[in-house]
């Protein structure tokens, strides 16, 4: 095998994660994918106790809307908005959400 051909093909090789990331960026789906990932990982990020008292969760215009079924929990979460946003930024990345509204 010609060493030049092997080296040129090797530079075109990428991991599955890189290929998926490129695909999402090319089709401009990265933002929606990250939003869906954040909503689906709500329980793992916030814990089972909070998730059990949560109704609907959705994102619109970088605002996360969360329906909370417990008034005391809603009050506690309102006081911790910046901490929650930090948790999401560490897990998913920056720029996905800028505000949280608890309903």
N, C-alpha and C positions, 0 to 999 in steps of 0.2 A: 504494500500500500504506500502510495506517495505521501510523504510526511507533510507537504504543503496542503494537500486536500484535507488531511485529517485535522490539521490545525485550524483551517478556515471553517470547517464544519463545527468544530468544538466551540468556537466563539459564538455560534448561533444557538447553542444549547442553553436552555433556561429551565428553571424548576417549574413545577406545576403551579405553585403559588404565584410566581412571577408572570407566567402565561395568563392565569386567570385575572391577575391585577391589570395586565396590559389590555386584556379583552374588555374588562369593566371600564377602564379609562377610555378606550377607543369608542365604545358605544355610549359613553357618558352615563353609565349606570352606577358608578362608584358611590355617589352620594346616596342613592336609593338603597343600594346594597348595605351600606354602613348603617343607615337608618333602620332597615329591617333587622339587621344583626343586633342593634341596640335594643330594639323592642323585644326580640326573641330571647335576649340574654338578661332581661329585667330580673327574673327570679334568681339567677346565679350571681348577679352583681349586688342586688339589694337584700337578698336573703328570703327564705321561705315565709317567715312571719309577715314581712311587708307584702310579699307577693300574694299571700292568701287574702289580704285586705285590699287588694287592688282590683279595679274593674278594667275599663278600657284604657289602652295605652296607644297613642299615636303621635306622629310628628308632622307638623305643618309649618313651613317657612322657618326652619331651625328652632322651633319651639316645641318642646316635649309636653304633651298634655297627658296627665295621669289622673284617672278617677280613683279616689280613695274612699273606702267605705267606712272609715273610722275617723271621727272628728279629732280625737287626741293625736292620732298618728299623723293626720293631715297637718296639724299645728307643728308637730315635731319636724316633719319633713320640710315645711315651709322655712323653718329656722336653719335647716341644713342644706339649702339649695346649692350653695357654692361648693360644698363638700361633695355632693352628689354629682355635680357637673365635672368636678375633678376626677372622680372615680370613672365616669364615662370616658373622659378624655384619655385617661391612662389605658383603658381597655380597648377602646375603638379608635380613638384619634381625635385630634383637634378639629374644630369647625363643624361638627355634626349638629350640635345643639348649643344655643347661646342662652336659653331661658327655659325654665320649667314652670308649668302652671298646674297646680293640683286642684282638681275639680271635686 
